[in-house]
Amino acid sequence: MTKPDEAKKQLVIFGIGRAAAVAERYFRSDTPHEVVAYTVDPEYLQGREFLGRPVVLIDDVLNRFPPSDVYAFVPMGATRMNALRTEKYTLLKSLGYHFVSYIHSSNDISEKGTVGENCFILERQTTNYDCAIGDNVMMWSGCHVGDASRIGNNCFLGSHVVVNGFVDVGESCYLASNCTIAHSVKIGSRSFIGANALIANDTAENAVHIVESTKAIGIDSLRFLKILRHDV
């Protein structure tokens, strides 16, 4: 469902990988925008077409698709603690491009708070009032962001992250699926918060907080089912 005030824009997407394909599908199915081309660095050129649209070298994109005609979008993942996506976003910005943000139509984030540019925010987020989501933020499905919390620029949130109220997530953080950030906590920039982690106190910059993976119990699954049924 398209918001009535969302005007159609033509887009150039950086990259021709899985993230670009996912972004194109969401733009096509859930916005009025049209992806007209992709751009890549020379070493990643694999052909002159991707998903039915031209692929243009980054050195040629200004001539073929100038900022006066198109907007840009950089949907890359969290490689190098979001640094690669941030580099390409900054590069296109330096070339004069403006950016769109994608917010799935199941969300009301922008009515309750603010969202920056070049954000990719998927289905069914739960947000309270006065949230602030910075520029170049990726949020996978089903996260919660509480009252007056701030997600800094260049962050990546996996699915079902819980950020409680009055939290400050610093720039370039990675929050993995199902982690929980307690009320009024400050997450230092470039922190790595692993899946299922509970963060109840402020973290340092560049901190790593992980929970060990569940260990195998050393028995095969059919034998285990028999034990559960008490059918030994």
Beta strands, then each sheet from edge to edge (+ up, - down):
strand 1: 10-14
strand 2: 34-40
strand 3: 49-50
strand 4: 53-57
strand 5: 71-73
strand 6: 102-103
strand 7: 114-115
strand 8: 120-121
strand 9: 126-127
strand 10: 132-133
strand 11: 138-139
strand 12: 144-145
strand 13: 150-151
strand 14: 156-157
strand 15: 162-163
strand 16: 168-169
strand 17: 174-175
strand 18: 180-181
strand 19: 186-187
strand 20: 192-193
strand 21: 198-199
strand 22: 208-209
sheet 1: 3+ 4- 2- 1- 5-
sheet 2: 6+ 8+ 11+ 14+ 17+ 20+ 22+
sheet 3: 7+ 10+ 13+ 16+ 19+
sheet 4: 9+ 12+ 15+ 18+ 21+
end
